[in-house]
Amino acid sequence: MYTYLYNFAKGRSDLGRELFLAWAGWVCVWTTLMLFLLAIFNACGIINRFTRIAGEIFGMLITVLFIQEALS
């Protein structure tokens, strides 16, 4: 994830290498906030209430993302 963020920030004149750590820190803060909100509102439970297949697809997406990150 940080490689992607760094490559994105490196090519932008408003971020650059100087502001990468501060920007990556804020990305982590926002990610933490979103994950806490999803946990508080039990997002997986909401998805499973609508259809079971949606929960399975969501789980498969998470699995594929972890595998992709492990291989890269």
PDB file of N, CA, C and O in Angstrom:
ATOM      1  N   MET A   1       0.816  -1.174   0.000  1.00  0.00           N
ATOM      2  CA  MET A   1       0.000   0.000   0.000  1.00  0.00           C
ATOM      3  C   MET A   1       0.875   1.259   0.000  1.00  0.00           C
ATOM      4  O   MET A   1       0.597   2.210  -0.730  1.00  0.00           O
ATOM      5  N   TYR A   2       1.917   1.261   0.809  1.00  0.00           N
ATOM      6  CA  TYR A   2       2.741   2.458   0.894  1.00  0.00           C
ATOM      7  C   TYR A   2       3.532   2.695  -0.386  1.00  0.00           C
ATOM      8  O   TYR A   2       3.840   3.839  -0.722  1.00  0.00           O
ATOM      9  N   THR A   3       3.865   1.621  -1.103  1.00  0.00           N
ATOM     10  CA  THR A   3       4.541   1.790  -2.390  1.00  0.00           C
ATOM     11  C   THR A   3       3.622   2.506  -3.369  1.00  0.00           C
ATOM     12  O   THR A   3       4.053   3.410  -4.084  1.00  0.00           O
ATOM     13  N   TYR A   4       2.367   2.106  -3.401  1.00  0.00           N
ATOM     14  CA  TYR A   4       1.393   2.764  -4.276  1.00  0.00           C
ATOM     15  C   TYR A   4       1.241   4.231  -3.877  1.00  0.00           C
ATOM     16  O   TYR A   4       1.238   5.110  -4.738  1.00  0.00           O
ATOM     17  N   LEU A   5       1.114   4.499  -2.579  1.00  0.00           N
ATOM     18  CA  LEU A   5       0.968   5.881  -2.118  1.00  0.00           C
ATOM     19  C   LEU A   5       2.192   6.716  -2.468  1.00  0.00           C
ATOM     20  O   LEU A   5       2.067   7.863  -2.898  1.00  0.00           O
ATOM     21  N   TYR A   6       3.380   6.135  -2.284  1.00  0.00           N
ATOM     22  CA  TYR A   6       4.601   6.880  -2.577  1.00  0.00           C
ATOM     23  C   TYR A   6       4.715   7.190  -4.069  1.00  0.00           C
ATOM     24  O   TYR A   6       5.064   8.308  -4.449  1.00  0.00           O
ATOM     25  N   ASN A   7       4.419   6.196  -4.916  1.00  0.00           N
ATOM     26  CA  ASN A   7       4.485   6.432  -6.364  1.00  0.00           C
ATOM     27  C   ASN A   7       3.466   7.472  -6.795  1.00  0.00           C
ATOM     28  O   ASN A   7       3.731   8.262  -7.700  1.00  0.00           O
ATOM     29  N   PHE A   8       2.306   7.480  -6.157  1.00  0.00           N
ATOM     30  CA  PHE A   8       1.295   8.484  -6.464  1.00  0.00           C
ATOM     31  C   PHE A   8       1.763   9.871  -6.028  1.00  0.00           C
ATOM     32  O   PHE A   8       1.634  10.840  -6.777  1.00  0.00           O
ATOM     33  N   ALA A   9       2.308   9.963  -4.809  1.00  0.00           N
ATOM     34  CA  ALA A   9       2.723  11.266  -4.279  1.00  0.00           C
ATOM     35  C   ALA A   9       3.956  11.806  -4.980  1.00  0.00           C
ATOM     36  O   ALA A   9       4.104  13.019  -5.131  1.00  0.00           O
ATOM     37  N   LYS A  10       4.843  10.919  -5.411  1.00  0.00           N
ATOM     38  CA  LYS A  10       6.086  11.338  -6.043  1.00  0.00           C
ATOM     39  C   LYS A  10       5.838  12.108  -7.334  1.00  0.00           C
ATOM     40  O   LYS A  10       6.584  13.031  -7.661  1.00  0.00           O
ATOM     41  N   GLY A  11       4.803  11.737  -8.062  1.00  0.00           N
ATOM     42  CA  GLY A  11       4.521  12.376  -9.338  1.00  0.00           C
ATOM     43  C   GLY A  11       3.711  13.659  -9.241  1.00  0.00           C
ATOM     44  O   GLY A  11       3.484  14.322 -10.253  1.00  0.00           O
ATOM     45  N   ARG A  12       3.276  14.017  -8.053  1.00  0.00           N
ATOM     46  CA  ARG A  12       2.439  15.210  -7.892  1.00  0.00           C
ATOM     47  C   ARG A  12       3.264  16.361  -7.326  1.00  0.00           C
ATOM     48  O   ARG A  12       4.037  16.187  -6.383  1.00  0.00           O
ATOM     49  N   SER A  13       3.085  17.524  -7.911  1.00  0.00           N
ATOM     50  CA  SER A  13       3.856  18.681  -7.461  1.00  0.00           C
ATOM     51  C   SER A  13       3.367  19.207  -6.109  1.00  0.00           C
ATOM     52  O   SER A  13       4.157  19.767  -5.348  1.00  0.00           O
ATOM     53  N   ASP A  14       2.070  19.035  -5.798  1.00  0.00           N
ATOM     54  CA  ASP A  14       1.559  19.555  -4.530  1.00  0.00           C
ATOM     55  C   ASP A  14       1.881  18.649  -3.342  1.00  0.00           C
ATOM     56  O   ASP A  14       1.821  19.106  -2.201  1.00  0.00           O
ATOM     57  N   LEU A  15       2.224  17.366  -3.577  1.00  0.00           N
ATOM     58  CA  LEU A  15       2.612  16.465  -2.491  1.00  0.00           C
ATOM     59  C   LEU A  15       4.121  16.277  -2.472  1.00  0.00           C
ATOM     60  O   LEU A  15       4.812  16.764  -1.577  1.00  0.00           O
ATOM     61  N   GLY A  16       4.609  15.576  -3.454  1.00  0.00           N
ATOM     62  CA  GLY A  16       6.034  15.349  -3.573  1.00  0.00           C
ATOM     63  C   GLY A  16       6.602  14.490  -2.456  1.00  0.00           C
ATOM     64  O   GLY A  16       5.868  13.945  -1.632  1.00  0.00           O
ATOM     65  N   ARG A  17       7.908  14.383  -2.448  1.00  0.00           N
ATOM     66  CA  ARG A  17       8.590  13.561  -1.450  1.00  0.00           C
ATOM     67  C   ARG A  17       8.581  14.206  -0.076  1.00  0.00           C
ATOM     68  O   ARG A  17       8.653  13.508   0.936  1.00  0.00           O
ATOM     69  N   GLU A  18       8.494  15.529  -0.026  1.00  0.00           N
ATOM     70  CA  GLU A  18       8.570  16.229   1.248  1.00  0.00           C
ATOM     71  C   GLU A  18       7.343  15.981   2.119  1.00  0.00           C
ATOM     72  O   GLU A  18       7.464  15.837   3.336  1.00  0.00           O
ATOM     73  N   LEU A  19       6.178  15.932   1.510  1.00  0.00           N
ATOM     74  CA  LEU A  19       4.934  15.796   2.279  1.00  0.00           C
ATOM     75  C   LEU A  19       4.402  14.363   2.298  1.00  0.00           C
ATOM     76  O   LEU A  19       3.281  14.134   2.751  1.00  0.00           O
ATOM     77  N   PHE A  20       5.177  13.403   1.818  1.00  0.00           N
ATOM     78  CA  PHE A  20       4.676  12.033   1.733  1.00  0.00           C
ATOM     79  C   PHE A  20       4.309  11.458   3.097  1.00  0.00           C
ATOM     80  O   PHE A  20       3.234  10.877   3.245  1.00  0.00           O
ATOM     81  N   LEU A  21       5.177  11.606   4.093  1.00  0.00           N
ATOM     82  CA  LEU A  21       4.901  11.016   5.403  1.00  0.00           C
ATOM     83  C   LEU A  21       3.669  11.622   6.063  1.00  0.00           C
ATOM     84  O   LEU A  21       2.863  10.904   6.654  1.00  0.00           O
ATOM     85  N   ALA A  22       3.521  12.924   5.965  1.00  0.00           N
ATOM     86  CA  ALA A  22       2.338  13.576   6.537  1.00  0.00           C
ATOM     87  C   ALA A  22       1.076  13.113   5.819  1.00  0.00           C
ATOM     88  O   ALA A  22       0.061  12.833   6.456  1.00  0.00           O
ATOM     89  N   TRP A  23       1.140  13.033   4.509  1.00  0.00           N
ATOM     90  CA  TRP A  23      -0.016  12.596   3.723  1.00  0.00           C
ATOM     91  C   TRP A  23      -0.350  11.145   4.011  1.00  0.00           C
ATOM     92  O   TRP A  23      -1.523  10.804   4.168  1.00  0.00           O
ATOM     93  N   ALA A  24       0.661  10.276   4.083  1.00  0.00           N
ATOM     94  CA  ALA A  24       0.424   8.863   4.392  1.00  0.00           C
ATOM     95  C   ALA A  24      -0.149   8.713   5.801  1.00  0.00           C
ATOM     96  O   ALA A  24      -0.984   7.840   6.038  1.00  0.00           O
ATOM     97  N   GLY A  25       0.285   9.546   6.726  1.00  0.00           N
ATOM     98  CA  GLY A  25      -0.278   9.525   8.073  1.00  0.00           C
ATOM     99  C   GLY A  25      -1.753   9.863   8.082  1.00  0.00           C
ATOM    100  O   GLY A  25      -2.539   9.211   8.769  1.00  0.00           O
ATOM    101  N   TRP A  26      -2.137  10.889   7.317  1.00  0.00           N
ATOM    102  CA  TRP A  26      -3.551  11.247   7.239  1.00  0.00           C
ATOM    103  C   TRP A  26      -4.369  10.165   6.540  1.00  0.00           C
ATOM    104  O   TRP A  26      -5.526   9.941   6.895  1.00  0.00           O
ATOM    105  N   VAL A  27      -3.782   9.494   5.550  1.00  0.00           N
ATOM    106  CA  VAL A  27      -4.484   8.384   4.906  1.00  0.00           C
ATOM    107  C   VAL A  27      -4.759   7.296   5.932  1.00  0.00           C
ATOM    108  O   VAL A  27      -5.845   6.717   5.943  1.00  0.00           O
ATOM    109  N   CYS A  28      -3.786   7.011   6.797  1.00  0.00           N
ATOM    110  CA  CYS A  28      -3.975   5.992   7.840  1.00  0.00           C
ATOM    111  C   CYS A  28      -5.026   6.423   8.858  1.00  0.00           C
ATOM    112  O   CYS A  28      -5.817   5.600   9.319  1.00  0.00           O
ATOM    113  N   VAL A  29      -5.040   7.715   9.212  1.00  0.00           N
ATOM    114  CA  VAL A  29      -6.048   8.214  10.155  1.00  0.00           C
ATOM    115  C   VAL A  29      -7.450   8.057   9.567  1.00  0.00           C
ATOM    116  O   VAL A  29      -8.358   7.582  10.249  1.00  0.00           O
ATOM    117  N   TRP A  30      -7.630   8.452   8.311  1.00  0.00           N
ATOM    118  CA  TRP A  30      -8.941   8.324   7.673  1.00  0.00           C
ATOM    119  C   TRP A  30      -9.340   6.857   7.515  1.00  0.00           C
ATOM    120  O   TRP A  30     -10.508   6.513   7.694  1.00  0.00           O
ATOM    121  N   THR A  31      -8.388   5.997   7.184  1.00  0.00           N
ATOM    122  CA  THR A  31      -8.687   4.572   7.062  1.00  0.00           C
ATOM    123  C   THR A  31      -9.139   4.014   8.402  1.00  0.00           C
ATOM    124  O   THR A  31     -10.096   3.242   8.467  1.00  0.00           O
ATOM    125  N   THR A  32      -8.447   4.408   9.480  1.00  0.00           N
ATOM    126  CA  THR A  32      -8.839   3.960  10.816  1.00  0.00           C
ATOM    127  C   THR A  32     -10.241   4.426  11.162  1.00  0.00           C
ATOM    128  O   THR A  32     -11.037   3.657  11.702  1.00  0.00           O
ATOM    129  N   LEU A  33     -10.547   5.670  10.858  1.00  0.00           N
ATOM    130  CA  LEU A  33     -11.880   6.205  11.129  1.00  0.00           C
ATOM    131  C   LEU A  33     -12.948   5.430  10.365  1.00  0.00           C
ATOM    132  O   LEU A  33     -13.975   5.063  10.935  1.00  0.00           O
ATOM    133  N   MET A  34     -12.712   5.182   9.088  1.00  0.00           N
ATOM    134  CA  MET A  34     -13.690   4.435   8.284  1.00  0.00           C
ATOM    135  C   MET A  34     -13.867   3.010   8.800  1.00  0.00           C
ATOM    136  O   MET A  34     -14.990   2.508   8.845  1.00  0.00           O
ATOM    137  N   LEU A  35     -12.778   2.352   9.189  1.00  0.00           N
ATOM    138  CA  LEU A  35     -12.883   0.988   9.706  1.00  0.00           C
ATOM    139  C   LEU A  35     -13.631   0.942  11.033  1.00  0.00           C
ATOM    140  O   LEU A  35     -14.411   0.022  11.277  1.00  0.00           O
ATOM    141  N   PHE A  36     -13.395   1.938  11.893  1.00  0.00           N
ATOM    142  CA  PHE A  36     -14.154   1.998  13.142  1.00  0.00           C
ATOM    143  C   PHE A  36     -15.644   2.192  12.867  1.00  0.00           C
ATOM    144  O   PHE A  36     -16.479   1.556  13.510  1.00  0.00           O
ATOM    145  N   LEU A  37     -15.981   3.058  11.926  1.00  0.00           N
ATOM    146  CA  LEU A  37     -17.389   3.259  11.589  1.00  0.00           C
ATOM    147  C   LEU A  37     -18.020   1.984  11.028  1.00  0.00           C
ATOM    148  O   LEU A  37     -19.155   1.645  11.366  1.00  0.00           O
ATOM    149  N   LEU A  38     -17.280   1.281  10.172  1.00  0.00           N
ATOM    150  CA  LEU A  38     -17.803   0.019   9.649  1.00  0.00           C
ATOM    151  C   LEU A  38     -17.987  -1.004  10.765  1.00  0.00           C
ATOM    152  O   LEU A  38     -18.962  -1.755  10.758  1.00  0.00           O
ATOM    153  N   ALA A  39     -17.071  -1.040  11.713  1.00  0.00           N
ATOM    154  CA  ALA A  39     -17.196  -1.975  12.826  1.00  0.00           C
ATOM    155  C   ALA A  39     -18.349  -1.597  13.755  1.00  0.00           C
ATOM    156  O   ALA A  39     -19.083  -2.466  14.225  1.00  0.00           O
ATOM    157  N   ILE A  40     -18.506  -0.294  14.017  1.00  0.00           N
ATOM    158  CA  ILE A  40     -19.585   0.157  14.903  1.00  0.00           C
ATOM    159  C   ILE A  40     -20.953  -0.182  14.314  1.00  0.00           C
ATOM    160  O   ILE A  40     -21.848  -0.636  15.026  1.00  0.00           O
ATOM    161  N   PHE A  41     -21.104   0.040  13.025  1.00  0.00           N
ATOM    162  CA  PHE A  41     -22.391  -0.209  12.381  1.00  0.00           C
ATOM    163  C   PHE A  41     -22.519  -1.631  11.851  1.00  0.00           C
ATOM    164  O   PHE A  41     -23.499  -1.953  11.179  1.00  0.00           O
ATOM    165  N   ASN A  42     -21.535  -2.492  12.148  1.00  0.00           N
ATOM    166  CA  ASN A  42     -21.567  -3.902  11.771  1.00  0.00           C
ATOM    167  C   ASN A  42     -21.874  -4.066  10.277  1.00  0.00           C
ATOM    168  O   ASN A  42     -22.886  -4.658   9.901  1.00  0.00           O
ATOM    169  N   ALA A  43     -20.998  -3.541   9.450  1.00  0.00           N
ATOM    170  CA  ALA A  43     -21.214  -3.514   8.003  1.00  0.00           C
ATOM    171  C   ALA A  43     -21.378  -4.910   7.408  1.00  0.00           C
ATOM    172  O   ALA A  43     -22.188  -5.102   6.502  1.00  0.00           O
ATOM    173  N   CYS A  44     -20.620  -5.883   7.907  1.00  0.00           N
ATOM    174  CA  CYS A  44     -20.761  -7.237   7.369  1.00  0.00           C
ATOM    175  C   CYS A  44     -22.134  -7.812   7.678  1.00  0.00           C
ATOM    176  O   CYS A  44     -22.711  -8.524   6.857  1.00  0.00           O
ATOM    177  N   GLY A  45     -22.656  -7.506   8.857  1.00  0.00           N
ATOM    178  CA  GLY A  45     -24.000  -7.969   9.210  1.00  0.00           C
ATOM    179  C   GLY A  45     -25.057  -7.352   8.319  1.00  0.00           C
ATOM    180  O   GLY A  45     -26.030  -8.007   7.946  1.00  0.00           O
ATOM    181  N   ILE A  46     -24.862  -6.090   7.980  1.00  0.00           N
ATOM    182  CA  ILE A  46     -25.818  -5.418   7.088  1.00  0.00           C
ATOM    183  C   ILE A  46     -25.771  -6.047   5.699  1.00  0.00           C
ATOM    184  O   ILE A  46     -26.809  -6.276   5.079  1.00  0.00           O
ATOM    185  N   ILE A  47     -24.567  -6.323   5.216  1.00  0.00           N
ATOM    186  CA  ILE A  47     -24.441  -6.947   3.898  1.00  0.00           C
ATOM    187  C   ILE A  47     -25.081  -8.325   3.897  1.00  0.00           C
ATOM    188  O   ILE A  47     -25.779  -8.680   2.948  1.00  0.00           O
ATOM    189  N   ASN A  48     -24.853  -9.103   4.943  1.00  0.00           N
ATOM    190  CA  ASN A  48     -25.416 -10.456   4.996  1.00  0.00           C
ATOM    191  C   ASN A  48     -26.929 -10.456   5.126  1.00  0.00           C
ATOM    192  O   ASN A  48     -27.572 -11.431   4.737  1.00  0.00           O
ATOM    193  N   ARG A  49     -27.512  -9.401   5.655  1.00  0.00           N
ATOM    194  CA  ARG A  49     -28.979  -9.341   5.743  1.00  0.00           C
ATOM    195  C   ARG A  49     -29.621  -9.221   4.365  1.00  0.00           C
ATOM    196  O   ARG A  49     -30.703  -9.759   4.134  1.00  0.00           O
ATOM    197  N   PHE A  50     -28.960  -8.520   3.456  1.00  0.00           N
ATOM    198  CA  PHE A  50     -29.557  -8.342   2.136  1.00  0.00           C
ATOM    199  C   PHE A  50     -29.466  -9.631   1.329  1.00  0.00           C
ATOM    200  O   PHE A  50     -30.487 -10.125   0.849  1.00  0.00           O
ATOM    201  N   THR A  51     -28.301 -10.168   1.174  1.00  0.00           N
ATOM    202  CA  THR A  51     -28.158 -11.466   0.506  1.00  0.00           C
ATOM    203  C   THR A  51     -26.895 -12.131   1.021  1.00  0.00           C
ATOM    204  O   THR A  51     -25.929 -11.465   1.395  1.00  0.00           O
ATOM    205  N   ARG A  52     -26.919 -13.423   1.033  1.00  0.00           N
ATOM    206  CA  ARG A  52     -25.729 -14.147   1.461  1.00  0.00           C
ATOM    207  C   ARG A  52     -24.635 -14.041   0.407  1.00  0.00           C
ATOM    208  O   ARG A  52     -23.450 -13.995   0.739  1.00  0.00           O
ATOM    209  N   ILE A  53     -25.029 -14.002  -0.860  1.00  0.00           N
ATOM    210  CA  ILE A  53     -24.027 -13.946  -1.931  1.00  0.00           C
ATOM    211  C   ILE A  53     -23.222 -12.661  -1.860  1.00  0.00           C
ATOM    212  O   ILE A  53     -22.036 -12.657  -2.190  1.00  0.00           O
ATOM    213  N   ALA A  54     -23.846 -11.569  -1.433  1.00  0.00           N
ATOM    214  CA  ALA A  54     -23.110 -10.308  -1.314  1.00  0.00           C
ATOM    215  C   ALA A  54     -22.018 -10.435  -0.254  1.00  0.00           C
ATOM    216  O   ALA A  54     -20.914  -9.924  -0.440  1.00  0.00           O
ATOM    217  N   GLY A  55     -22.314 -11.104   0.845  1.00  0.00           N
ATOM    218  CA  GLY A  55     -21.302 -11.322   1.878  1.00  0.00           C
ATOM    219  C   GLY A  55     -20.170 -12.202   1.385  1.00  0.00           C
ATOM    220  O   GLY A  55     -19.006 -11.961   1.703  1.00  0.00           O
ATOM    221  N   GLU A  56     -20.515 -13.234   0.601  1.00  0.00           N
ATOM    222  CA  GLU A  56     -19.484 -14.116   0.065  1.00  0.00           C
ATOM    223  C   GLU A  56     -18.599 -13.375  -0.938  1.00  0.00           C
ATOM    224  O   GLU A  56     -17.383 -13.566  -0.949  1.00  0.00           O
ATOM    225  N   ILE A  57     -19.194 -12.542  -1.767  1.00  0.00           N
ATOM    226  CA  ILE A  57     -18.421 -11.762  -2.738  1.00  0.00           C
ATOM    227  C   ILE A  57     -17.535 -10.755  -2.014  1.00  0.00           C
ATOM    228  O   ILE A  57     -16.390 -10.543  -2.414  1.00  0.00           O
ATOM    229  N   PHE A  58     -18.047 -10.135  -0.955  1.00  0.00           N
ATOM    230  CA  PHE A  58     -17.254  -9.199  -0.174  1.00  0.00           C
ATOM    231  C   PHE A  58     -16.064  -9.915   0.471  1.00  0.00           C
ATOM    232  O   PHE A  58     -14.948  -9.394   0.471  1.00  0.00           O
ATOM    233  N   GLY A  59     -16.302 -11.104   1.016  1.00  0.00           N
ATOM    234  CA  GLY A  59     -15.218 -11.892   1.597  1.00  0.00           C
ATOM    235  C   GLY A  59     -14.193 -12.304   0.560  1.00  0.00           C
ATOM    236  O   GLY A  59     -12.991 -12.300   0.829  1.00  0.00           O
ATOM    237  N   MET A  60     -14.669 -12.664  -0.638  1.00  0.00           N
ATOM    238  CA  MET A  60     -13.753 -13.037  -1.711  1.00  0.00           C
ATOM    239  C   MET A  60     -12.912 -11.841  -2.156  1.00  0.00           C
ATOM    240  O   MET A  60     -11.727 -11.990  -2.452  1.00  0.00           O
ATOM    241  N   LEU A  61     -13.522 -10.661  -2.204  1.00  0.00           N
ATOM    242  CA  LEU A  61     -12.787  -9.451  -2.557  1.00  0.00           C
ATOM    243  C   LEU A  61     -11.662  -9.194  -1.559  1.00  0.00           C
ATOM    244  O   LEU A  61     -10.533  -8.902  -1.955  1.00  0.00           O
ATOM    245  N   ILE A  62     -11.963  -9.302  -0.282  1.00  0.00           N
ATOM    246  CA  ILE A  62     -10.940  -9.097   0.745  1.00  0.00           C
ATOM    247  C   ILE A  62      -9.825 -10.128   0.583  1.00  0.00           C
ATOM    248  O   ILE A  62      -8.648  -9.785   0.694  1.00  0.00           O
ATOM    249  N   THR A  63     -10.181 -11.382   0.323  1.00  0.00           N
ATOM    250  CA  THR A  63      -9.182 -12.435   0.136  1.00  0.00           C
ATOM    251  C   THR A  63      -8.291 -12.153  -1.059  1.00  0.00           C
ATOM    252  O   THR A  63      -7.071 -12.292  -0.972  1.00  0.00           O
ATOM    253  N   VAL A  64      -8.888 -11.758  -2.174  1.00  0.00           N
ATOM    254  CA  VAL A  64      -8.121 -11.471  -3.384  1.00  0.00           C
ATOM    255  C   VAL A  64      -7.188 -10.281  -3.145  1.00  0.00           C
ATOM    256  O   VAL A  64      -6.048 -10.290  -3.611  1.00  0.00           O
ATOM    257  N   LEU A  65      -7.655  -9.269  -2.432  1.00  0.00           N
ATOM    258  CA  LEU A  65      -6.803  -8.107  -2.159  1.00  0.00           C
ATOM    259  C   LEU A  65      -5.611  -8.474  -1.285  1.00  0.00           C
ATOM    260  O   LEU A  65      -4.503  -7.986  -1.506  1.00  0.00           O
ATOM    261  N   PHE A  66      -5.838  -9.338  -0.287  1.00  0.00           N
ATOM    262  CA  PHE A  66      -4.723  -9.778   0.566  1.00  0.00           C
ATOM    263  C   PHE A  66      -3.727 -10.611  -0.234  1.00  0.00           C
ATOM    264  O   PHE A  66      -2.517 -10.447  -0.073  1.00  0.00           O
ATOM    265  N   ILE A  67      -4.220 -11.506  -1.097  1.00  0.00           N
ATOM    266  CA  ILE A  67      -3.327 -12.328  -1.920  1.00  0.00           C
ATOM    267  C   ILE A  67      -2.536 -11.438  -2.872  1.00  0.00           C
ATOM    268  O   ILE A  67      -1.331 -11.629  -3.038  1.00  0.00           O
ATOM    269  N   GLN A  68      -3.196 -10.474  -3.494  1.00  0.00           N
ATOM    270  CA  GLN A  68      -2.529  -9.567  -4.411  1.00  0.00           C
ATOM    271  C   GLN A  68      -1.431  -8.779  -3.694  1.00  0.00           C
ATOM    272  O   GLN A  68      -0.340  -8.600  -4.235  1.00  0.00           O
ATOM    273  N   GLU A  69      -1.717  -8.314  -2.490  1.00  0.00           N
ATOM    274  CA  GLU A  69      -0.726  -7.556  -1.738  1.00  0.00           C
ATOM    275  C   GLU A  69       0.435  -8.451  -1.307  1.00  0.00           C
ATOM    276  O   GLU A  69       1.578  -7.998  -1.253  1.00  0.00           O
ATOM    277  N   ALA A  70       0.153  -9.711  -1.001  1.00  0.00           N
ATOM    278  CA  ALA A  70       1.219 -10.624  -0.590  1.00  0.00           C
ATOM    279  C   ALA A  70       2.137 -10.959  -1.761  1.00  0.00           C
ATOM    280  O   ALA A  70       3.339 -11.145  -1.569  1.00  0.00           O
ATOM    281  N   LEU A  71       1.590 -11.037  -2.960  1.00  0.00           N
ATOM    282  CA  LEU A  71       2.400 -11.389  -4.129  1.00  0.00           C
ATOM    283  C   LEU A  71       3.218 -10.217  -4.652  1.00  0.00           C
ATOM    284  O   LEU A  71       4.238 -10.413  -5.313  1.00  0.00           O
ATOM    285  N   SER A  72       2.775  -9.004  -4.360  1.00  0.00           N
ATOM    286  CA  SER A  72       3.506  -7.845  -4.894  1.00  0.00           C
ATOM    287  C   SER A  72       4.609  -7.372  -4.012  1.00  0.00           C
ATOM    288  O   SER A  72       5.297  -6.407  -4.347  1.00  0.00           O
TER     289      SER A  72
END
